[in-house]
């Protein structure tokens, strides 16, 4: 399932990855370029499998590892209340 950023969250690309900012709390997280690739796929409407496929294509990693990495990323983003499930309008 695709996700979207919470309204109070922004993402900025930086050298080597991205920075995610929770504008309510002022907390931020820096993610590396592979996590940024996965996040871009998820925010672009792709599901976890599409995000894993994007990692396999770009970084030539094992598909099982890519799926595990995307699962961990989604878990961390949800735990921090940075994303929510995307609902189609």
C-alpha positions in Angstrom: 0.0 0.0 0.0 1.2 3.5 -0.9 1.8 6.1 1.8 1.8 9.8 2.0 3.6 12.2 4.3 1.6 13.6 7.2 0.7 17.2 6.6 3.3 18.4 9.2 6.2 16.5 7.5 8.5 17.6 4.7 11.4 15.9 2.9 14.4 17.6 1.4 17.0 15.9 -0.7 20.6 16.4 0.5 23.9 15.1 -0.5 23.9 11.4 0.2 20.2 11.1 0.9 17.3 13.0 2.3 16.2 14.8 5.5 12.7 14.3 6.9 11.4 17.1 9.1 8.5 16.8 11.5 7.6 20.5 11.6 5.4 20.1 14.7 8.2 18.8 16.9 11.2 20.1 15.1 12.7 16.6 15.0 14.4 15.4 11.9 15.8 12.2 10.5 18.5 11.8 7.9 18.1 8.8 5.6 20.7 7.5 3.1 20.2 7.5 -0.6 18.8 4.0 -0.8 16.1 4.8 1.8 15.4 7.9 -0.1 14.9 5.9 -3.3 12.5 3.6 -1.5 10.6 6.6 0.0 10.4 8.3 -3.4 8.8 5.1 -4.8 6.3 4.9 -1.9 5.4 8.6 -2.1 5.0 8.3 -5.8 2.2 5.8 -5.4 4.1 2.6 -5.3 3.6 -0.1 -2.7 6.3 -1.8 -0.7 7.1 -4.3 -3.5 7.5 -1.5 -6.0 9.9 0.3 -3.6 11.9 -2.9 -3.2 12.1 -3.3 -6.9 13.4 0.2 -7.3 16.2 -0.7 -4.8 17.0 -3.8 -6.7 17.3 -1.9 -10.0 19.3 1.0 -8.7 21.6 -0.7 -6.2 21.7 -4.3 -7.5 20.8 -5.7 -4.1 19.2 -9.0 -3.3 15.4 -8.8 -3.6 14.8 -10.4 -0.2 17.1 -7.8 1.4 15.4 -5.0 -0.4 12.0 -6.1 0.8 13.3 -6.3 4.4 14.8 -2.9 4.1 11.6 -1.3 2.8 9.6 -3.1 5.6 12.0 -1.7 8.2 11.8 1.8 6.6 8.0 1.8 6.6 7.9 0.6 10.2 10.2 3.4 11.3 8.3 6.0 9.4 5.0 4.8 10.8 6.4 4.6 14.4 7.5 8.2 14.1 4.1 9.2 12.7 5.7 10.6 9.6 3.5 8.8 7.1 0.0 7.5 6.7 -1.7 5.2 4.3 -2.6 6.9 1.1 -6.3 7.0 0.4 -7.5 7.6 -3.1 -9.8 10.6 -3.6 
